[in-house]
């Protein structure tokens, strides 16, 4: 069964979601996981690609945009993940990805505005209705 965690951000600062994703990817990579980061669109994927190089002076997260280096431990994309990705899915999408069940773990990053929270509650129910036991964490 897929483990699903929601990471709820209290700070509404611009770029806070992307920064949280970088921190989650850094931690998961440090624990030996392979990560696919699903973004809302290509522009967000490119922002995360750049941010992963600079978000922390002391960290190194080897990453690539999806379709450029399938062997990289952290892939970033806004489309269906490659079939080989099945460890950790970090998602910024507003809907549940159709591929979620093939991953061992899903991390949903939720911003602080009311619309993002409303959409997250819908996704939470979706996961729960499919037998997952989603957990929430406030960052």
C-alpha positions as CSV (number, residue, x, y, z in Angstrom):
1,X,0.0,0.0,0.0
2,X,1.2,3.5,-0.8
3,X,2.1,5.7,2.1
4,X,0.7,9.2,1.6
5,X,1.9,12.2,3.6
6,X,0.6,15.8,3.3
7,X,3.0,18.6,4.2
8,X,1.0,21.7,5.1
9,X,2.9,25.0,4.9
10,X,2.0,27.7,7.3
11,X,4.0,30.4,5.6
12,X,2.4,31.9,2.5
13,X,5.6,33.4,1.2
14,X,6.3,33.3,-2.5
15,X,8.3,30.2,-3.5
16,X,7.7,28.5,-0.1
17,X,6.2,25.4,-1.8
18,X,9.2,24.9,-4.1
19,X,11.6,25.4,-1.2
20,X,9.7,22.8,0.8
21,X,9.9,20.4,-2.1
22,X,13.7,20.9,-2.3
23,X,14.0,20.1,1.4
24,X,11.9,17.0,1.1
25,X,13.9,15.8,-1.9
26,X,17.2,16.5,-0.1
27,X,16.1,14.5,2.9
28,X,14.7,11.6,0.8
29,X,17.8,11.5,-1.4
30,X,20.0,11.4,1.8
31,X,18.0,8.4,2.9
32,X,18.8,6.6,-0.4
33,X,15.4,7.1,-2.1
34,X,14.8,7.8,-5.8
35,X,12.4,10.7,-6.2
36,X,10.1,12.0,-9.0
37,X,8.9,15.5,-8.5
38,X,5.6,16.2,-10.3
39,X,5.1,19.9,-10.9
40,X,2.0,21.7,-12.1
41,X,3.6,22.8,-15.4
42,X,6.9,23.1,-17.3
43,X,7.7,26.6,-15.8
44,X,7.5,25.2,-12.3
45,X,9.7,22.2,-13.2
46,X,12.4,24.6,-14.5
47,X,12.2,26.7,-11.4
48,X,12.7,23.7,-9.2
49,X,15.5,22.5,-11.4
50,X,17.3,25.8,-10.7
51,X,16.3,26.0,-7.1
52,X,17.7,22.5,-6.3
53,X,21.2,23.8,-7.2
54,X,21.0,26.8,-4.8
55,X,18.4,26.2,-2.0
56,X,21.1,25.2,0.5
57,X,24.8,26.0,0.4
58,X,25.8,22.7,2.1
59,X,23.6,20.2,0.1
60,X,23.9,18.5,-3.2
61,X,20.9,16.8,-4.7
62,X,21.7,15.2,-8.1
63,X,18.7,15.9,-10.3
64,X,17.5,16.3,-13.9
65,X,14.5,17.3,-15.8
66,X,12.5,14.2,-16.8
67,X,13.4,13.0,-20.2
68,X,17.0,14.1,-20.0
69,X,18.7,11.6,-17.6
70,X,16.6,8.6,-16.6
71,X,19.3,7.3,-14.2
72,X,19.4,10.4,-12.1
73,X,18.1,9.8,-8.5
74,X,15.8,12.9,-8.6
75,X,13.7,13.6,-11.7
76,X,11.5,16.7,-12.2
77,X,8.6,16.8,-14.6
78,X,5.1,17.9,-15.2
79,X,4.0,14.8,-17.2
80,X,3.6,11.1,-16.4
81,X,6.7,9.8,-14.6
82,X,8.8,7.3,-16.4
83,X,7.8,3.7,-15.8
84,X,11.0,3.1,-13.8
85,X,9.9,5.6,-11.1
86,X,8.2,3.9,-8.2
87,X,9.9,4.9,-5.0
88,X,8.9,8.4,-3.9
89,X,6.5,10.8,-5.6
90,X,6.6,14.4,-4.5
91,X,3.7,16.2,-6.0
92,X,2.7,19.9,-6.5
93,X,-0.2,18.9,-8.7
94,X,-3.7,20.1,-7.8
95,X,-5.2,16.6,-8.6
96,X,-4.2,13.1,-7.5
97,X,-1.8,11.7,-10.1
98,X,-3.2,8.7,-11.8
99,X,0.1,6.9,-11.2
100,X,0.2,7.4,-7.5
101,X,-0.5,3.7,-6.5
102,X,2.7,2.5,-8.2
103,X,4.8,4.5,-5.8
104,X,5.8,3.3,-2.3
105,X,5.4,6.8,-1.0
106,X,3.6,10.0,-2.0
107,X,4.4,13.4,-0.5
108,X,1.8,16.1,-1.2
109,X,3.0,19.7,-0.6
110,X,0.1,22.1,0.2
111,X,0.4,25.9,0.3
112,X,-1.3,28.0,3.0
113,X,-4.1,29.7,0.9
114,X,-7.6,28.5,1.3
115,X,-8.0,27.2,-2.3
116,X,-4.9,25.0,-2.0
117,X,-6.2,23.7,1.4
118,X,-9.7,22.9,-0.1
119,X,-8.1,21.0,-3.0
120,X,-5.8,19.1,-0.6
121,X,-8.8,18.0,1.5
122,X,-10.3,16.5,-1.7
123,X,-7.1,14.7,-2.5
124,X,-6.9,13.5,1.2
125,X,-10.4,12.0,0.9
126,X,-9.5,10.4,-2.5
127,X,-6.5,8.6,-1.0
128,X,-8.5,7.5,2.1
129,X,-11.3,6.2,0.0
130,X,-8.8,4.0,-1.9
131,X,-7.5,2.4,1.3
132,X,-4.5,4.6,2.0
133,X,-4.1,6.2,5.5
134,X,-2.9,9.7,4.7
135,X,-1.0,11.6,7.4
136,X,-0.7,15.3,7.8
137,X,2.4,17.2,8.9
138,X,2.7,21.0,9.4
139,X,5.9,22.6,8.3
